[in-house]
């Protein structure tokens, strides 16, 4: 699963840079720039989830898969409007955006679950060892 997360991180990173270049040189700048930004933001997030798989386990997989589908729908729909002249399908971008919100919520929940499960803050100290 880590390889899949890294694969899509690379694809989203490349697509984001290509989209940013296209936005800088023409086309519907607003749509292309937004599609590029979403792809570029989620590329390193997927790398982070791949790296955190030993800590987060299936939570990283779930968050990553939802993030992949959400990015494909959101950025893909905006890019399709520019490149193909039409949407992927009705409400693809809003569905993708909702999935991205869900993915980030899964990531947040995964941290909470791990903290409660281990009784630790993630830095190797017990929750009672926190210093102000």
Secondary structure, 3 states (H helix, E strand, C coil): CHHHHHHHHHHHHHHHHHHHHHHHHCCCHHHHHHHHHHHHHHHHHHHHHHHCHHHHCHHHHHHHHHHHHHHHHHHHHHHHHHHCCCCCCCCHHHHHHHHHHHHHHHHHHHHHHHHHHHCECCCCCEHHHCCC
